[in-house]
Each structure stands twice: as C-alpha cells, then as structure tokens.
C-alpha cells in the first residue's frame, strides 16, 4: 500500500510541477508562433510532457528499477511459493537494499538499447486504433519480459527452464504484456498499474510452477 501511495503522490507532484512551471512559458512561445491556438497547443504539450515525466521517473525509475523486484518476490512469498526464486523474507520498499545499489540498477532502465524500440514506436500510439494496436503488438513481449525479470534473471524456477517455459506459453505471455503495456499508458494511475502488473506477473509464474509440480506428480 505504501508503494501505491508513494507512486500516486509522486505522479501528482510531477503533473502539478509540469503544469505550474511549463504551461505559461510554452503558451507564450506558442501564441507568438500559432496565434490564438497557441494556448490550446500548450495544454496538449503539458499533458504529454506530464505523462512522459511520470512514466520515466515514477514508472521506469522508481517502480521497475527500484521496488518492482521486491513486489514480485513478496507476492510469491505470500502465496507460499517463495521457493521458486529461493527468496528471503522482505517487504517492498527502499530499506532492504542499499539505495545506491537500487539507483544503479534503476539507471539501467535508461540505457539506449532498453529505450530505443519503445521510443521509435511511440509515435504509433498517437495514431487511433491501427497505430495504437501496432504499438502494443510491437512492445508487448518486451514489456512482459520486464515484469518477469526477477524470474528470468535467477533462472531457479521451473527447473531453470525460464526462457523455454515462456516460449511454450508465448500467447499467454504476449497477452499479458499487451494488457500491462496498455495499463501503463494511463496518465498518473499508470504508475499504480505497474505495481499491479508486477503482482500479476508473480501470480502467473506461480501458476506455471504449480502446473509443473502437478505434471511431475502425475508423470
């Protein structure tokens, strides 16, 4: 719950700061260039900028980079499946690991290779229906992979066959990625949905592990 509140507060703060400091300068400049339409264009620009800043600083840096793995592991632990990742007891937040280590890990989210595909395809999201669907399709797999990264990184679950298992459940995996990516794009509350996406990813991993164990019992 504290992670959700923190995400909402930071998201709201970013939106307020962007509107307060960004609207008037842009409105003044755009009015000179576009005339009466400058104020309207400035409103649209501030909305897009707020969405982008929230996604970068709250979604990518804080949630995916710093606390997402904890959320994933705590869900598995509470579902009595901590053995999948061989995890120890912890609560999601900034206290269980050194903040500098978390920040270093979070900055990896901004490496050129990690962002290139997303930003190259982002303009498609502003094209109604077809463009939006293509944007989701192209980024669904990569999005899903980012949410199950704790499972893929450690490779201890499902007898170390993480990548193989995902290939075997490719349709389910890509469907999860598509839904997760769509929820991420919702302004302000998209950051909260990133938390619930980590919860969903952990439950999916647990489901796969339960199927494996059932198969071993019946084989």
C-alpha positions as CSV (number, residue, x, y, z in Angstrom):
1,X,0.0,0.0,0.0
2,X,2.8,2.4,0.8
3,X,4.3,1.8,-2.7
4,X,0.9,2.7,-4.3
5,X,0.6,5.9,-2.2
6,X,4.1,6.9,-3.0
7,X,3.6,6.4,-6.7
8,X,0.4,8.5,-6.7
9,X,1.9,11.3,-4.7
10,X,5.0,11.5,-6.9
11,X,2.8,11.3,-10.0
12,X,0.6,14.1,-8.9
13,X,3.6,16.2,-7.8
14,X,5.2,15.8,-11.3
15,X,1.9,16.7,-13.0
16,X,1.4,19.8,-10.8
17,X,5.1,20.9,-11.2
18,X,4.9,20.5,-15.0
19,X,1.7,22.5,-15.3
20,X,3.0,25.2,-12.9
21,X,6.4,25.7,-14.4
22,X,5.8,24.6,-18.0
23,X,2.5,25.9,-19.2
24,X,3.0,29.7,-19.2
25,X,6.4,29.7,-21.0
26,X,5.1,27.3,-23.6
27,X,1.8,29.1,-24.0
28,X,3.6,32.4,-24.5
29,X,6.0,31.0,-27.1
30,X,3.4,29.0,-29.0
31,X,1.0,32.0,-29.1
32,X,3.7,34.0,-30.9
33,X,4.1,31.2,-33.4
34,X,0.5,29.9,-33.7
35,X,-1.6,32.8,-32.6
36,X,-4.8,32.1,-30.7
37,X,-4.3,28.3,-31.0
38,X,-1.1,28.6,-29.0
39,X,-2.8,28.2,-25.6
40,X,-4.6,25.0,-26.7
41,X,-1.4,23.5,-28.1
42,X,0.4,24.4,-24.9
43,X,-2.3,22.5,-22.9
44,X,-1.7,19.4,-25.1
45,X,2.0,19.8,-24.8
46,X,1.9,20.0,-20.9
47,X,-0.3,16.9,-20.8
48,X,2.0,14.9,-23.0
49,X,5.1,16.1,-21.0
50,X,3.5,15.2,-17.7
51,X,2.6,11.8,-18.9
52,X,6.2,11.3,-20.2
53,X,7.8,12.5,-17.0
54,X,5.6,10.3,-14.8
55,X,6.4,7.3,-16.9
56,X,10.1,7.9,-16.8
57,X,10.7,8.9,-13.2
58,X,7.9,7.0,-11.4
59,X,7.2,4.1,-13.7
60,X,10.6,3.2,-15.1
61,X,13.0,4.6,-12.4
62,X,11.1,4.0,-9.1
63,X,8.8,1.1,-9.8
64,X,10.5,-1.0,-12.4
65,X,14.0,0.0,-11.4
66,X,13.9,0.2,-7.6
67,X,11.0,-1.7,-6.0
68,X,9.5,-3.9,-8.7
69,X,11.6,-6.9,-7.9
70,X,10.6,-6.7,-4.2
71,X,6.9,-6.6,-5.1
72,X,7.3,-9.6,-7.3
73,X,9.1,-11.6,-4.7
74,X,6.8,-10.6,-1.8
75,X,3.8,-11.8,-3.8
76,X,5.4,-15.2,-4.3
77,X,6.3,-15.4,-0.7
78,X,2.8,-14.6,0.4
79,X,1.5,-17.2,-1.9
80,X,3.7,-19.8,-0.2
81,X,5.8,-20.2,-3.4
82,X,9.0,-18.4,-2.3
83,X,11.0,-21.5,-3.3
84,X,10.5,-20.5,-7.0
85,X,13.1,-17.8,-6.6
86,X,14.7,-19.0,-3.3
87,X,13.8,-15.7,-1.7
88,X,14.1,-14.4,1.8
89,X,11.5,-12.5,3.8
90,X,11.3,-8.8,2.8
91,X,8.8,-6.1,2.3
92,X,8.6,-3.9,-0.8
93,X,10.4,-0.6,-0.3
94,X,13.7,1.1,-0.2
95,X,15.1,-0.3,3.1
96,X,16.0,-3.9,2.2
97,X,18.8,-3.0,-0.2
98,X,21.2,-0.1,-0.3
99,X,19.6,2.8,-2.1
100,X,22.7,3.4,-4.2
101,X,22.6,-0.1,-5.5
102,X,18.9,0.3,-6.3
103,X,19.6,3.6,-8.1
104,X,22.4,2.0,-10.2
105,X,20.0,-0.8,-11.2
106,X,17.3,1.7,-11.9
107,X,19.5,3.7,-14.3
108,X,19.9,0.6,-16.4
109,X,16.3,1.2,-17.4
110,X,17.6,4.2,-19.4
111,X,20.3,2.5,-21.4
112,X,19.9,3.2,-25.2
113,X,19.2,-0.4,-26.0
114,X,16.5,-0.6,-23.5
115,X,14.7,2.5,-24.8
116,X,15.3,2.5,-28.5
117,X,12.4,0.3,-29.6
118,X,9.9,1.9,-27.3
119,X,10.6,5.5,-28.4
120,X,10.9,4.5,-32.1
121,X,7.4,3.0,-31.9
122,X,5.9,5.6,-29.5
123,X,4.6,7.8,-32.4
124,X,2.4,4.9,-33.4
125,X,0.5,5.3,-30.1
126,X,-0.9,8.6,-31.3
127,X,-2.5,7.1,-34.4
128,X,-6.0,6.0,-33.5
129,X,-6.9,2.3,-33.5
130,X,-4.4,0.8,-36.0
131,X,-1.4,2.7,-34.8
132,X,-2.2,2.0,-31.2
133,X,-2.7,-1.7,-31.8
134,X,0.6,-1.9,-33.7
135,X,2.4,-0.1,-30.9
136,X,1.1,-2.6,-28.3
137,X,1.9,-5.5,-30.6
138,X,5.5,-4.5,-31.2
139,X,6.2,-3.8,-27.5
140,X,4.1,-6.5,-25.7
141,X,6.8,-9.2,-25.4
142,X,9.4,-6.8,-24.2
143,X,7.0,-5.4,-21.6
144,X,6.0,-8.8,-20.3
145,X,9.7,-9.7,-20.1
146,X,10.4,-6.7,-17.9
147,X,7.8,-7.8,-15.4
148,X,9.1,-11.3,-15.0
149,X,12.7,-10.2,-15.0
150,X,13.3,-11.5,-11.4
151,X,12.3,-14.9,-12.5
152,X,14.3,-14.8,-15.7
153,X,17.4,-13.4,-14.0
154,X,17.7,-16.0,-11.4
155,X,16.5,-18.9,-13.5
156,X,15.8,-21.1,-10.5
157,X,12.2,-21.6,-11.1
158,X,10.7,-24.3,-13.2
159,X,13.9,-26.3,-13.1
160,X,15.9,-23.5,-14.6
161,X,13.9,-23.6,-17.9
162,X,12.6,-20.0,-17.7
163,X,13.1,-19.0,-21.3
164,X,11.8,-22.3,-22.5
165,X,8.7,-22.1,-20.4
166,X,7.9,-18.6,-21.8
167,X,8.3,-19.9,-25.3
168,X,5.9,-22.7,-24.5
169,X,3.4,-20.2,-23.2
170,X,4.1,-17.5,-25.8
171,X,0.5,-16.5,-26.5
172,X,-0.3,-16.1,-22.8
173,X,3.0,-14.3,-22.2
174,X,2.4,-11.8,-25.0
175,X,-1.3,-11.3,-24.0
176,X,-0.1,-10.3,-20.5
177,X,2.5,-7.9,-22.0
178,X,-0.2,-6.3,-24.2
179,X,-2.5,-5.7,-21.3
180,X,0.3,-4.5,-19.0
181,X,1.6,-2.0,-21.6
182,X,-1.9,-0.7,-22.2
183,X,-2.4,-0.1,-18.5
184,X,1.0,1.6,-18.2
185,X,-0.1,4.3,-20.7
186,X,-2.9,5.6,-18.5
187,X,-1.9,9.1,-17.2
188,X,-1.0,9.3,-13.5
189,X,-2.6,6.0,-12.4
190,X,-0.5,4.1,-15.0
191,X,2.3,4.0,-12.4
192,X,0.0,2.3,-9.9
193,X,-1.0,-0.2,-12.6
194,X,2.7,-1.0,-13.0
195,X,2.7,-2.2,-9.4
196,X,-0.4,-4.4,-10.1
197,X,1.4,-5.7,-13.2
198,X,4.2,-7.0,-11.1
199,X,1.7,-8.7,-8.9
200,X,0.1,-10.3,-11.9
201,X,3.4,-11.4,-13.3
202,X,4.3,-13.1,-10.0
203,X,0.9,-14.9,-9.9
204,X,1.5,-16.1,-13.5
205,X,4.9,-17.5,-12.6
206,X,3.3,-19.2,-9.6
207,X,0.6,-20.7,-11.8
208,X,3.2,-22.1,-14.2
209,X,5.2,-23.6,-11.3
210,X,2.0,-25.2,-9.9
211,X,1.4,-26.8,-13.3
212,X,4.9,-28.1,-13.4
213,X,4.6,-29.7,-10.0
214,X,1.2,-31.3,-10.9
215,X,2.8,-32.7,-14.0
216,X,5.6,-34.2,-12.0
217,X,3.2,-35.8,-9.6
218,X,1.1,-37.4,-12.4
219,X,4.0,-38.5,-14.6
